[in-house]
């Protein structure tokens, strides 16, 4: 059996609104520069990440 998530524009707007109002706060585990993508992958492969890994330009 295959499950897929279908994103909804309406839901994305609602989530963005909650983020703007500080009612929803994502947990960011670590951030990496784009040049550190290999380090970001290594961090994910450890399977001990609590929160999101962010890669930025």
C-alpha positions in Angstrom: 0.0 0.0 0.0 1.3 3.5 -0.9 0.4 6.6 1.0 1.1 10.0 -0.4 0.7 13.5 1.0 -1.1 15.9 -1.2 -0.4 19.5 -0.4 -3.2 22.0 -0.3 -2.7 25.7 -1.1 -5.4 26.5 1.4 -3.6 24.5 4.1 -0.3 26.2 3.3 -1.8 29.6 3.6 -3.3 28.6 7.0 0.1 27.3 8.2 1.9 30.4 7.0 -0.6 32.5 8.9 0.1 30.6 12.1 3.8 31.0 11.6 3.4 34.8 11.1 1.4 35.1 14.3 4.0 33.1 16.2 1.3 30.5 17.1 3.3 27.7 15.4 7.0 27.4 16.0 9.0 24.8 14.1 11.8 23.1 16.0 15.1 23.6 14.0 17.8 21.1 15.0 20.7 22.6 13.0 21.4 24.9 10.1 23.9 24.4 7.3 25.1 26.6 4.5 24.6 25.1 1.0 28.3 24.5 0.8 27.9 22.2 3.8 25.4 19.9 2.2 27.5 16.9 2.9 27.6 17.7 6.6 23.8 18.1 6.6 23.4 14.7 5.1 25.8 13.2 7.6 23.7 14.7 10.4 20.5 13.3 9.0 22.1 9.8 8.6 22.8 9.7 12.4 19.1 9.2 12.9 19.2 11.3 16.1 17.8 14.5 14.7 15.1 16.2 16.8 13.6 18.8 14.6 14.4 20.1 11.1 17.7 20.4 9.3 17.8 23.7 7.4 20.1 24.3 4.4 20.3 27.9 3.2 22.2 29.7 0.4 
